[in-house]
Amino acid sequence: MATQTEARSGTSARVRVQKFGTFLSGMIMPNIGAFIAWGLITALFIEKGWLPVPQLGGFGETDGVANTGLVGPMITYLLPLLIAYTGGRMVYDVRGGVVGAIATMGVIVGAGIPMFIGAMIMGPLGGWTMKRIDALWDGKIRPGFEMLVNNFSAGIWGALLAMLGFYGVAPLVQAFSTGAGNVVQFLVNNGLLPLTSIFIEPAKVLFLNNAINHGVLTPLGVQQSLEQGKSMLFLLEANPGPGLGILLAYMFFGRGAAKASAPGAAIIHFVGGIHEIYFPYVLMRPMLILAAIAGGMTGIATLSITNAGLVAPAAPGSILAVIAQTARDSYIGVILAVVLATAVSFLVASIILRTSKNQEDGDIAGAASRMESMKGKKSSVAGTFRSTSATTGPIRNIVFACDAGMGSSAMGASVLRNKIRAAGFPDVKVVNLAIANLKDDYDVVVTHQDLAARAEPLTQSATHVSVDNFMNSPRYDEIVELVRASAASESGLDPKNPTPVAVAAEADYGSTGPDGAGNGGDVLAEESVVLEGRATTQEDAIDEAGRLLVERGAVDVTYVAAMHERERSVPTYMGNFLAIPHGTNAAKDLIKRSAVSIVRYPEGIDWNGKQVKFVVGVAGVNNEHLSILSAIARVFSDKAQVAKLDEATTVDEVLALFGKVNA
């Protein structure tokens, strides 16, 4: 009981800190565009800028009068007032924003320096106090006098707060700013600034990144940039190197869904600047926070040694934004800071991933869900993981979709059905369909990677998994793990110890087809099995397999042309030396009855760069061919069976490997 209370207390404290940090950063982030505009104007037009212009940069004199330019007024008045207005509006809409901006003018004039922290105090304070004052006479004002009371009360109270800011708050904030600047300078002078990564990197993963960057570092960095022309504080949190190193380590040494999703996450992180994309990868392996800290410390140390910095915040933390805001004399230092941070983070993360006792990567989708829970709201990037490796509810039905819905998809469905049944989940339904027949009522949709774009719009609520071949894709094991996890969350099953029903499933599977289609009847006949194929090219092999179907009277002769058309749109190579050419969806009318042909090529045939020894021609009506395809799938998913098939000397041996299909 005490432990639960402590846990709730810890969670509550974390949530309160996150909310406070979010509130602070919420005043800065909507105005980042203004900070960037100021940074660009500063980089271009100040005396040491790329295009010095006295009237814009605020240096020199015009007609004997000192130029004020844009740089000084923007940072002294515009930026603090925007922050104050935003903060006041967050508390009490536009009315609160106006009063907060008025109050902040007192701090600005009283201090004489850019008052970002003062604005972050006076803006919300003005909005909150105005809200309380309005509550005093809410509903008590005579009709017709509302505007008079509202305008004068805001004006009077704003003026009083401005004086409070001038005489009371400005000196305190100025002292705080001076003290904070001295602390930062002390850390820099003594080479201790890299140690801030020990706090910054873990705080980022706990979603205090914006609070730290925009709530603390940006105000201090702007003050430093005004005095020195640049500041490394802008890059303490925003350096994309540490996160990129972790994602690169997953690309090379990760497993499963984490490895598969890491390349896309790396692009989003490094180029898009959305750093929270790598947080779930750290949450899966908490030890990886050491990699982020090491990378962060390396980047900061590099900035300190090279005396490099940015002129304004880089938001979002994209490499493009970082380069755009880099000071004129700091490109080498900044680029080195990013590259070295990436390299060190990658090295440490690689060691952690390679030496971890648990060689299986954690659940990236689960980590994304935990990330959202910690964040307290939906993440803009968590869907990246769910769309490829997770589903939000129990998995009850899975569909394999291909162009025609009878050949490659049927084989893939058979392979996965076997795996799911062997894992102990015989109630999960696995079917195959043509893409044109898809409806949005499936939990998981599996397609060839070349067809994914066609299937996704038709089944937007499903989890989509794309594969490069239907026979032995590693994504099948990921789907099995999803089924296991969904069953555990739904009914309390132990995901690691499912009910062992593999034997019963296999026995049932051998007696009936996946849709109760029986044993296959005469779908596969002796005359449709050729042990020494004559073809030497892919095109000729399709013709040979198709000709056997025609000779059986199963298809019209034009069906063979449809088999070639299907191959041109999506290859039918399945893996394990197997290809199953079949017609397009539009060619189903050319099928007279279900039939399967098997042609073996002992020397192999080049099939779009893959070696194929077995070509299985397919023509199916009403799923009658599925039982034999299921048998074929079982054989070709077992390398020992494939070896026996390769060594068979008679047609009867081949038929025996696929079961008594003529019984």
N, C-alpha and C positions, 0 to 999 in steps of 0.2 A: 504493500500500500504506500509505504514511504517512497519506494522507488518510483512508483507511478506518479506520485505527487511531484517528486523532484524532476521527472521527465517532463511533466506538463509545465512545470515552472521554467525549465530550461527552454522548452519550445516557445512558451509565451514570451520570455525575455528576448529570444532570437527574433520572434515576429515583431516585437515592439521596436527593436533596433532596426530591422528591415524597413518598417513603416516610417520611422524617423528619417532613415537614410533616403528612402524613396521620396519623402517630402522635400528634403534638401535638394536632391538632384532634380526633382520636378520643377524647381524654380529656374534651374540653369538650362536643362535640356531643351525646352521649347525655344530658347533664345540662342542656341548654339550657332544658328545661321548668322546672327549679329556678331558673335565672337569671331566666326570665320571671316566675315566681311572686314572686321577690324584688323584681323591678322593679315589678310591679303593687302589691305591698304598700307599697313605698317611695313610689310616686307617689300612692297614696291616703292613707296614714296618717301620714306624717311631719308635722312641725310646719307645713311649707309645702305640704303635699299638698292634694288635692282634698277629702278627708274626714279632717281631723286627729283622731287618736285617741291620746292619750298612752300608754296601755297597749300599743298595737300598734306605734306609731311610735317609741317609745323616747325620749320627751322629757317633761319635767316630773317631778313626784313624786307618789307615792301613799302616804299615811300616813307622809310624811317620808322615804320611800325612793325613790331615783331609779329611774325606769322603764327597764328594759332593752329591752322590746318584742321584736318579731320581727326587725326590720331588722338590728340589730347581730349577734345570735347567728347568723342565717342566713348573713350574708356572712363572718363571722369563722370559724365552725366548719362549718356544713352544706355550703356550696359547696366549700371546699377539700377536705373529707373525701370528698365525692362524687367530686371529680376524682381524688384520690389512689386511692380504691378502684377507680375505673374503670381508671386507669393500671396499677395492680398486677394487676388481673384480666386485662387485655389481655396481660400477660406470663406470668402463672402462675395463671390461673383465680381462683376464689374465695379460695383460700389466699393467693395473691399479693396480692389486693385487701385482705384483712384486714391483712396485715403492712404493706402500703403505707400504709393509713389510720392504723395505730398510729404508724408512723414520722413521718407528717406532723403528728401532734399536737405533737411536739417542736418543729417549725418554727413552728407556729401560736403556741404559748405563748411561744416564745423571741423571736419578732419583735414580737408584739403588734399586728400589722396583718394584713389579709387576705392570706393566703399562697397565691395561685394558682400563681405560678411555683414556689414551694417545693413545693407539692403535685404539680406536674408533674414535679418532680425526684425527690422521695422516694417517690411512689407506684410508678412503674416500678422504681426502685432497690430498694425493698422486695420487690417481686415477683421481680425477677431474682436478687437475692442469696439469697432463700428457696429458689428453684428450684435454685441451685447447691449450697446446703447439703443439701437433701433428696437430691440426687444422690450425696452422699458415702456415705450409708448405705442407699441403695436396694437392696433385696433382702437386707440384712444384719440386719434387725430380727427378733427371735424372734416367732413367731405369738402373738397376744394382747397384744403390747406396742405395736402400731402406733399406736393412738389416744393412748396416753400419750406416746410419743415425738413424734408430730406436734403435739399440743397444746402441750407444753412447749417444743419447739424453736421454734414460731411465737411463743409468748409471750416467751421469753427473747430471741430475735433481734429481735422487734418493739420490746421495751423498750430494747435496746442502740441500735437505729436511732433511736428517739425521743430518746435522750440525745445521739446524734450530731447530730440535727437541731437540738436546742436549743442546744448549745454551738458546733457547727461550721458547719452549713448556714444557720441562721437569720440570723446577722450578714451572711453573704455575699449571701444573697438580698435582705435588706433594703437593703443597699448598692446592689445592682443595680437594685432597684425604684426607689429614690430617684434613682439616676443616670438611669434611663430616663424617669422623670417629669420630671426637670430638662431632659432633651433635648427632650421633647415641649413643655414650657413655653417653652423657648428658641425652638423653631420657631413656636409660637403668637405669642409676643411680637414676633418679628421678621418675621411675615407669611410665613414659609417653609413652613408646614405643607402648603399646596397642592402643593408640589414632591414630596410623598410619592407623588402619583399617578403620577409618572414610573416608580416602582418597583411600586406596587400594581397598576395596571391591566395591564401586561404579565405580572406574576406570576399574576394571576387566570386569564388565558388559558392559562398553563402549568400550571394546576391547583394553584397554591399559594394559592388564594383562602381556603380553610378554614384552612390553616396560618397565614396572615397574620391573618385575622379572629379566629378562635377561639384560635389558639395564641399570638398576641402582643397584638393590639389589645383583645380582650375582657378579659384580666386587667388590663391597664393602664387600660382604660376603667372597669372596676368600681371600682378604687381611686380614680380621679378622681371617679366618680359618688358614691362614699361621702363624699368630702370636699366636693364642690361641688354635689351634687344632680343632676348630669347630666354627660354627656361626649360630645363630638363624635367621639371615637375610635370609637364604636360604628357610625358612619355613614361612615367613611372607605372601607371596602370594601363595605359593604352597600347603599350608595345605588343604587337601581335606575335612576337617570336616565341614566348613560352608556350602558348596554346598550340601554335603550329607545330612545334617540336613534338608535343604529345600526340597530335593527330598523325604526324608522319610515322611515329613509332608504331601506332596501331596499324597503319597501312602496311608496314613491313613485318611486324611481329604479332599482330592481333589475330583473332580467330572469329569465324562466324559473322554475324550481323555487324559487330563492331568494326571488323576489318573491312567489310563490304561498304559500310557507310562512311568510313573515315575520309576517303578522297573527296567526296562531295562536301563533307563538313569542313575540310581544310580550305576549300575554295570559298565557302560562305564566310568562314572565319577570317581568312587572310585578305581576301579581296573585298568581300562585303562588309567586313568590320563588325560582324555580330559575334562577339566573343563568347556569349553564353552557349554557343553551339558545342563547345568542347567540355562544358561542365559535366554532362552525363558520363563522359569517358573517365573523368577523374572520380566521379561518384562510384563508378563500377570498381575502380581500383584506387582506394583512398591514398595508398602509398605514392601515387603519381603526383600528389601535391608537392612532393620533394622535387620532382622534375620541374614543376612550374616555378617553385621558389629558386632553384638553382639557375634556371633560365632568366628569371627576373633579376636576380642579383648580378648575373653576368651582363645583362643589358644596361643596368644602372651604372655598374662599374665602368663599362665602356664609355658611356656618356660623360662620366666624371673625368676619366682620363683624357678624352678628346675635347672636353669642354664644349660639347654639342648640345643642341636643344631646338625646340620649336618656338615659333613666334606666337602661336595661338593654339587652342585645343584641337586635337585631331579627333573629330567625332563624325561618324562612328570610327572605331579604331581600325580602319582599313589601311593597308599599306599605301593606298592612293592618297588618303587624307593625310597620313603621316608625311609623305614626301611633299605634298602640297604646302604643308605648314612648316616645313623645315627651314631654319634660318639659313641665310645665304652662305655662311661659313661653316655649316654643320652637316652637309650632305654625307661626307665620308663617315663622320662619327655616328650619325643616326642610322645609316645603312649598316654599318658594322654592328651597332647595338642590336639591331633586329636579327641580322644573320647569326651573330655569336649566341644570342639568346636562344634562337631556334636550335642551333647545333648542340648546345649544352643540354637544353631541355630534351632534345631527341636522344642524346646519349644516355642520360639518366633514365628516361622513360623506357628505352630499349632494354636496359639492364633489368629494370623492374619487371617488365613483361616477360623477358626470357627466363628469369630466375624464379618467377613466382611458382609456388608449389601447386597452385591450382592452374593448370594449363588451359582450362576452358574459360573463355571470356564470360563475364557476367551478362545479365540481361540488359542490353542497351535501351530497350524500350522501357523496362522497369526503372532504369536509372533516369530516363527522361521524365517519367511520371513522378519519381521522387524529386527531381529538379523542380517541376511545377509545384509540387506540394511545398517545397522549401521556399519557393518564390512567392507563393500565396496567390498566384494567378496563372492563367494560361501563358505558355511561352510561345513566342512567334516562331521558334525553330524546333520545338519538340515534335511537331508533326513530321519533320524530316525522318525521324526514327520510326514513328508509328506507321508511316506510309509504306515502309519497306520491310518492317520486321515485327509489327505488333498489331494487335486488334484490341478494341476497347471492351469487348464482351466475350462470352464463351464461344468457342469455335465448334460449330455443329455441322457446317457444310462447306465443302471446298470444291471449287470448279476449275477444271483445266480448260482453257479456251484456246482454240486455234482457228484457222480460217474455215476449215470444213467441219471440224468437230468430230472426226472419226478416226484419224490415224495417229499422229504424234500426240495429240491431247489424250487419246485413249490409253496409249502406252504410258505416258507420264502419270495419268490417274491410277493406273494399275500399280506402278512402282511405289507411289506415295501411299496408296491404300494398303499395300503390304507392310510398309514401314509403320504406318499408324496403328494397324492391327497388331503388329508384333510388339509395339510399345504398350499395348494394353488398352486401346481405345477403339473398339470395334463399332461403336455407335456413331462415330464421326463419318458422315457421308461424303464420299469423294466421287464426283461425276465429271464428265467431259461434255463440252458443248461447242458449237460454232459461235464465234464472236457475235455474229448477227442475232443470235438467239439469247444472248445474255440479258438478264434482268438484275436489278439492283437488290437482290435478296440473298446474297452469298456473303459468308464471313471472310473467306480468302479466295482471291482470284489469281491463278497462276497462268502466265502466258510466256511465249517465247519473247525474248527481248525486242525483237523486231516488230512485234504485234502489240506491245504494251500500250502504245499511244492510242490504239484503236479501242482497247478494252476499258481503259480507265474512265473515259467519259460515261460509259454505260453502267458502271458499277462504282460510283463515287464513294459510297459508304463502306466499301469493303477494303480489306488490306490487300495490296497488290504486290505480288512477287514475280519478278521476271527472271527467266533462266536462259542459258545459252544452249542447253540441250535438255531433252525431256527424260533421258534414260538415267543418267548418273549425276545430276546436278547436286552440288553440296548444299544448295538452298533447301533441299528436302529435309535434311536433318534439322535445319532451323525451323521449318514448319512443324515438325514433330515436337520440337521443344516448345513452340507456341501452343500447340494443342495440350501438351503436358501442363504448361503454366496456367492456361485458361481453366483446365479441369481442376487444378489445385485450388485456384482462387474461387471457383464456383462451389465446390463441394468438399473442400478440405482434404483432397487426395494428396498423398505425398508425391511430389513430382519426380522424386528419385526412385520411388518404388511402386510403380503402377501394377495393376493386377496382371499376372502373367497369363494372358489368354492367347499367346501367339500360336500355340499348337491347335487350339480349337478354331482360331481364325483361319489358319492355313487349311485345316480339314474342310471347313465350310467353303473356303475360297476355291478349293479344288473341285467341289461337287457342283457348284453353281457359278455363273458369271456374276460380275459386279452388279448387274441389274436384274439378276434372276433369269438370264437368257439361256440357261442350260449349259450343256457341255460343248457347244460349238457345232453340233450336227455335222454336216459335210462341208463346213466352211473351208477346211483345209483338206485337200485330197492328195493322194499319192502323185497324181500326174501334175500337181502344181508345185512339186518340190524338185529342184534341180541342184545337183551337187557340184557340177562343173559348169559354171556359167561361161558363156562365150564372149560376152561384152568386155571391152577394154576401156570404155569411157563411161562417165556418169550418165550421159544422155542415152547411150546404148543400153546401159543396165536398166534404166527406167523403161525403155522400150521392151526389154526382155521380160521384166516382171509384169508389165502391163499386158504383153501378148499372152502370157499364161492365163490372165484373168479373162481376156477376150475368148481364148480357146475353151475355157470352162463355161462360156455362155453367161458369165456374171455381169459383163459390162458391154456397152456399145464400143465399137472400135475408136470412136472419137474421145472416149474417156482417157485414153493414153495421152492425148494432147493436153487434157486438163491436168494430168499428173505433172507434165513438164511445166505448165503454167504455175502450178502450186510450188514447184521447186524453185522457180525464178523469184517468187515473192517471198517465201520463207523456206530455208533449207530444212530437209527432213532428216538430217543426220541426228542420231539419238545418242551416240556414244557407244563404247564397247564394240566397235567395228560394225555397227548396225545403222541402216537407213531404212525408212519406211515410206517410200513415195506413195502418194495418193492424190486424188483429184481435188479440185477446189469445191467450195460450198455450192457454187452455181452448177457444178457438174453432177450433183446427186441424182438428177433426173435420168442420167445416162446409166445408172446402176440398175441391173435387172434383179440381182439377188446377191447376198453377202458372200464374199470369197476372199481368200488370202493366198498369195503365192510366195514361195521362198526360193531364192536363188543364192547359191554360195559361190564366192569367187576366192579360191584358195590363195591366189597371189595378191589379192587386194586390188581395189580401184580407188583412184584419187577422187574424193568427194568434197570439192571446195576446200582442198588442203588437208582433209582428214582421210585416213585410210578406212575403207569399208570392205568387209568380206562377206557380209550378209545383207541382201536387199529383199525386203518384205513388201510386196505390193498389196495394197489394201483397198477393198471396196465394201462398204457396209450399209445395210438397210435396217433401220429400227434397232440398232445395238446388237444385232444377231452375231456380229463378228467380235464382240468384246471379250467373250470368254477365251478365244484363241489368242487375242492380243494380250490378255492378262497372263496367259501361259507364256507367251513370248517375252513379256516384260519380266516375269519371274526368272526365266532362263538367262536373259541378257543382263540382269542385275547381279548375277552370280558368276564370277570369273571362272570358277571351276566348271560350271555348266557350259559356258562359252567355249572353254577348251575342249570339252567333250564333243560339242557340236562341230568344232573345227576339225576334230579327228574322226568324225563319223564316216563310215564307208558305205552305208546303205540308207535308203530313204526311210526304212522302218526305224532305224536308230534315231533319225531326226524326229520322226513322229512320236517316238517313245519319250523323247525329252520334253515334248510339249503336252504329254498326257494322251489319253485315249479320246482324241478329238472326233473320231468317227463312231464312237459307241452310241 
